[in-house]
Amino acid sequence: MDKPRIAIVGAGAVGAYAGSYMAQAGHDVTFIDPWPEHVEAMRSKGLTIQHLKDVPEFTVPVKALHLTELQGLAKEKPVDIAFVCMKSYDTAWATTMIAQYLSPGGYIVSLQNCINEETIAGIVGWGRVLGGIASLITVELSAPGLVKRAAGKSGSKHTVYRVGEPHGRISPRAEYITSLVALSDSALTTNNLWGERWSKLVANVMGNGIAAATGMVAKDATADDAIRAFAARLGSEAIRVGQALGYDLEEILHLDAEIIAKAGEGDAEARKAYDEQRLADTQGASGGAHRASMGQDMMKGRRTEIEFLNGFVVDKGKGVGIEAPANAALTEIVKRVERGDAKPSPDLIRGLRLN
């Protein structure tokens, strides 16, 4: 039996990283991206993957297409599995674009930061959607054709990928997707996609917008007492909204969700446990020396996903009667920086006065 044809729609940091290992293992993978220089680099030189430690650099030849060339797929074998790895604001059009080239049994995997499965299902139907989470993966597309990971492999220390069906049952196709992403690091098939998704959202809510607003790398933001406390407040609001929505939350940033929630609400014992773990996280080999993806976007002058992270918490909170003032404040700060009305600075957060 032929191996399924795989498309990576959005060959940014996560898509290129996971896809490079699939290509290296001999799978039929096509990378599709809107950045011409990146596409040309992949074509001429392949994809190069570097790690901060333990893993030798490697380069793998790949097939890459620019968006404008995608129509050529109409003359080829249909796509069986499409990983959508675009920013959330590009999800709808990217899904619509690749959907017409799917095989009759083909499906789409959302391998993205935010919760986009409903958007994808609105285009292709729930039966053709799976969710994939990349947790604490710390990758960056640092140059055309070059992905750097600010760590080694997590392996048994931390499960990076979690794959699940929206209906919550373990299926053969979910297990197959797990086997594909497991080529690059540890992975599991979950029966708790929505709990995993929201837990990942909480982690992103606590770090991404802060990186964009302050310009700080993760380690420095975590070491700052005021900003670390604000991150707990962000996480606490997001956790309470997720709980109200009925999600069974998983461990977040190596902490039980309830510890983060209580720390953000002012519980002294929880705050002590939270501070100890967060500061301990900065003492590892990578030590949080990376810049969160939204911080990378801000530095590169790109649009951020703030409305789909912290803004999403605010919107969902309204639906369940929970206010999220810290997330609302950070959303507005990031938008100001994005517009050029303010420069990234820790003082944008340190100066906040929230009830």
Buried (B, 14 or more C-beta within 10 A) or exposed (E): EEEBBBBBBBBBBBBBBBBBBBBBBEBBBBBBBBBEEBBBBBBEBBBBBBBBEEBEEBBBEBEBBBBEEBEEBEEEEBBBBBBBBBBBBBBBEBBEBBBEBBEEEBBBBBBBBBBBBEBBBEBBEEEBBBBBBBBBBBBBBEEBBBBBBBBBBBEEEBBBBBBBBBEEEEBEBBEBBBBBBBBBBBBBBBBBBBBBBBBBBBBBBBBBBBBBBBBBBBBBBBBBEEBBBBBBBBBBBBBBBBBBBEBBBBBBBEBBBBBBBBBBBEBEEBBEBBBEBBBEBBEEEBBBBBBBBBBBBBEEEEEBBBBBBBBBBBBBBEEEEBBBBBBBBBBBBBBBBBEEEBEBBBEBBEEBEEE
